Amino acid sequence: MAKHLPMIELHGFPISNYYNRVKLTLLERDIAFEEFRAAPSHKEEFLQNSPMGRIPFVKIGDVTLYESLVILEYLEELYPDKPSLFPKDLQQKAVCRQVIAVTDLYLDTSLRNLNLFSANAKEPEETAKKKALATIALAVDALGKLCSFQTYALGEELSYADIAAATTWEWGREALQKLAGEDILLRMDGYGEYIQHLRERPAVKKVLRAQKAAIRARNMANR
């Protein structure tokens, strides 16, 4: 079925952790795609594809989808012959979804609320910083309880929990260190060894290299 489908067009920019979430999933599931550079925009042409003005969005023939989790769910159904990144066990699948939810709602949102990823980021106001750190500490504690960090986050098989770790936890790691005065992710038992192993996956290396190159190029352009 999948081999007769139109080529996937992935639109966005490799600085974005949500763009990288979709890209890494496509690479790990061995689904062919093409990348098209696009920055967030509120221009009418862009809003026709992504009404909130955000990245990523994908085009698959006549279908256009935005919001990374919606894209991943769609791809799970569209390519049933490719390895799923959801655990087979129903309870573990729910745990995997919880990891993604905690990551997006508390870790990612707290960092974004401080505007730390702007090219001209300023030191956050102290009250906002303390509030964000409190939420982040709770999120890290929750993630540590959800994940076993054996070979992978939820056991012996790669899952969307690992996609979250590679694209959002690592994306925010430097900012987290500056905020907390420590590598707060290392509070999770087994995380250090786990993340070193995850970084060695060829697809993860490829995505992180592209992200670092894009960040360097942006910083150079803003000097």
QUIZIPE-V200964 format. One record per residue. N is the residue number from 1. RES is the residue in three letters. SS is DSSP state (A for helix, B for strand, O for the rest). PHI is phi in degrees with one decimal (* if undefined). NEAR is the number of other C-alpha atoms within 8 Angstrom. Layout:
<<N	RES	SS	PHI	NEAR> <N	RES	SS	PHI	NEAR>>
This chain:
<<1	MET	O	*	5> <2	ALA	A	-61.6	7> <3	LYS	A	-68.4	4> <4	HIS	A	-96.3	5> <5	LEU	O	-78.8	6> <6	PRO	O	-63.7	6> <7	MET	O	-63.0	9> <8	ILE	B	-80.4	11> <9	GLU	B	-103.8	11> <10	LEU	B	-103.1	13> <11	HIS	B	-108.5	13> <12	GLY	B	159.9	15> <13	PHE	O	-151.0	11> <14	PRO	O	-70.8	11> <15	ILE	O	-70.4	10> <16	SER	O	-70.7	10> <17	ASN	A	-67.2	10> <18	TYR	A	-76.2	11> <19	TYR	A	-60.0	15> <20	ASN	A	-67.1	12> <21	ARG	A	-60.9	12> <22	VAL	A	-70.3	12> <23	LYS	A	-59.6	10> <24	LEU	A	-64.0	12> <25	THR	A	-60.8	10> <26	LEU	A	-61.3	11> <27	LEU	A	-66.1	10> <28	GLU	A	-69.0	8> <29	ARG	O	-90.9	10> <30	ASP	O	58.3	7> <31	ILE	O	-106.6	8> <32	ALA	O	-68.2	8> <33	PHE	B	-158.0	9> <34	GLU	B	-121.5	8> <35	GLU	B	-99.3	8> <36	PHE	B	-130.7	8> <37	ARG	B	-67.2	7> <38	ALA	O	-155.1	8> <39	ALA	O	-96.5	8> <40	PRO	O	-52.9	8> <41	SER	O	-158.0	8> <42	HIS	O	-113.1	8> <43	LYS	O	-71.4	7> <44	GLU	A	-57.1	6> <45	GLU	A	-61.5	6> <46	PHE	A	-69.4	11> <47	LEU	A	-64.5	12> <48	GLN	O	-66.9	7> <49	ASN	O	-98.3	10> <50	SER	O	-139.8	12> <51	PRO	O	-59.2	8> <52	MET	O	-91.1	6> <53	GLY	O	75.0	11> <54	ARG	O	-116.7	10> <55	ILE	O	-115.4	16> <56	PRO	O	-91.1	14> <57	PHE	B	-139.5	16> <58	VAL	B	-125.5	12> <59	LYS	B	-120.5	11> <60	ILE	B	-130.6	10> <61	GLY	O	63.3	8> <62	ASP	O	-88.1	5> <63	VAL	B	-96.3	6> <64	THR	B	-121.5	10> <65	LEU	B	-129.6	11> <66	TYR	B	-131.1	12> <67	GLU	O	74.0	9> <68	SER	A	-59.0	12> <69	LEU	A	-67.9	6> <70	VAL	A	-63.6	9> <71	ILE	A	-60.7	13> <72	LEU	A	-64.0	10> <73	GLU	A	-62.5	8> <74	TYR	A	-62.5	8> <75	LEU	A	-65.6	8> <76	GLU	A	-60.3	9> <77	GLU	A	-77.1	7> <78	LEU	A	-73.9	7> <79	TYR	O	-121.9	9> <80	PRO	O	-67.4	8> <81	ASP	O	-81.6	5> <82	LYS	O	-90.9	8> <83	PRO	O	-59.6	6> <84	SER	O	-73.5	9> <85	LEU	O	-102.5	8> <86	PHE	O	-95.9	8> <87	PRO	O	-57.7	11> <88	LYS	O	-70.6	6> <89	ASP	O	-67.4	6> <90	LEU	A	-61.0	7> <91	GLN	A	-65.1	6> <92	GLN	A	-66.2	10> <93	LYS	A	-64.4	11> <94	ALA	A	-65.1	8> <95	VAL	A	-61.2	9> <96	CYS	A	-58.8	14> <97	ARG	A	-63.9	9> <98	GLN	A	-64.8	9> <99	VAL	A	-58.7	13> <100	ILE	A	-64.2	11> <101	ALA	A	-63.9	9> <102	VAL	A	-62.5	12> <103	THR	A	-58.7	13> <104	ASP	A	-76.8	9> <105	LEU	A	-79.1	9> <106	TYR	A	-118.2	12> <107	LEU	A	-74.8	13> <108	ASP	A	-63.0	11> <109	THR	A	-62.1	9> <110	SER	A	-62.3	13> <111	LEU	A	-67.7	13> <112	ARG	A	-66.9	9> <113	ASN	A	-62.9	7> <114	LEU	O	-89.3	10> <115	ASN	O	58.3	10> <116	LEU	O	-77.0	11> <117	PHE	O	-104.2	6> <118	SER	O	-69.5	6> <119	ALA	O	-61.9	7> <120	ASN	O	-116.3	4> <121	ALA	O	-60.9	8> <122	LYS	O	-111.8	6> <123	GLU	O	-60.7	4> <124	PRO	O	-67.5	9> <125	GLU	O	-62.7	6> <126	GLU	A	-60.4	6> <127	THR	A	-63.7	6> <128	ALA	A	-64.4	9> <129	LYS	A	-62.6	11> <130	LYS	A	-64.3	8> <131	LYS	A	-63.5	8> <132	ALA	A	-63.8	11> <133	LEU	A	-62.1	11> <134	ALA	A	-63.7	8> <135	THR	A	-66.7	11> <136	ILE	A	-62.4	11> <137	ALA	A	-61.3	9> <138	LEU	A	-65.1	8> <139	ALA	A	-64.0	12> <140	VAL	A	-63.7	13> <141	ASP	A	-62.3	10> <142	ALA	A	-64.5	9> <143	LEU	A	-63.5	11> <144	GLY	A	-63.1	11> <145	LYS	A	-79.2	7> <146	LEU	A	-77.1	10> <147	CYS	O	-100.6	9> <148	SER	O	-92.0	11> <149	PHE	O	50.3	12> <150	GLN	O	-80.7	10> <151	THR	O	-65.5	9> <152	TYR	B	-126.2	14> <153	ALA	O	-59.3	13> <154	LEU	O	-112.8	15> <155	GLY	B	139.0	10> <156	GLU	O	-95.9	7> <157	GLU	O	-117.4	8> <158	LEU	O	-63.2	11> <159	SER	O	-144.1	14> <160	TYR	A	-65.1	10> <161	ALA	A	-62.7	13> <162	ASP	A	-72.1	11> <163	ILE	A	-61.8	11> <164	ALA	A	-63.6	13> <165	ALA	A	-63.3	10> <166	ALA	A	-71.4	13> <167	THR	A	-105.3	13> <168	THR	A	-110.3	12> <169	TRP	A	-62.9	10> <170	GLU	O	-70.0	9> <171	TRP	O	-59.2	9> <172	GLY	O	-96.1	10> <173	ARG	A	-62.6	10> <174	GLU	A	-64.2	8> <175	ALA	A	-64.2	9> <176	LEU	A	-62.1	13> <177	GLN	A	-62.9	11> <178	LYS	A	-65.4	8> <179	LEU	A	-68.8	8> <180	ALA	A	-90.3	9> <181	GLY	O	74.5	7> <182	GLU	O	-161.1	7> <183	ASP	O	-82.0	10> <184	ILE	A	-62.4	10> <185	LEU	A	-66.3	8> <186	LEU	A	-72.9	9> <187	ARG	A	-65.7	10> <188	MET	O	-81.2	10> <189	ASP	O	-57.9	7> <190	GLY	O	87.7	10> <191	TYR	A	-66.9	11> <192	GLY	A	-57.7	7> <193	GLU	A	-66.8	7> <194	TYR	A	-59.4	13> <195	ILE	A	-69.4	10> <196	GLN	A	-62.6	8> <197	HIS	A	-64.5	9> <198	LEU	A	-63.8	11> <199	ARG	A	-63.6	10> <200	GLU	O	-82.8	8> <201	ARG	O	-66.1	8> <202	PRO	A	-54.5	7> <203	ALA	A	-66.3	9> <204	VAL	A	-65.4	12> <205	LYS	A	-57.4	10> <206	LYS	A	-61.9	8> <207	VAL	A	-67.8	12> <208	LEU	A	-67.7	9> <209	ARG	A	-61.8	8> <210	ALA	A	-65.0	9> <211	GLN	A	-64.9	11> <212	LYS	A	-62.5	9> <213	ALA	A	-64.1	8> <214	ALA	A	-67.8	10> <215	ILE	A	-66.3	9> <216	ARG	A	-61.6	8> <217	ALA	A	-63.9	8> <218	ARG	A	-63.9	9> <219	ASN	A	-64.3	9> <220	MET	A	-64.2	7> <221	ALA	A	-67.1	6> <222	ASN	O	-96.4	6> <223	ARG	O	-76.6	4>>
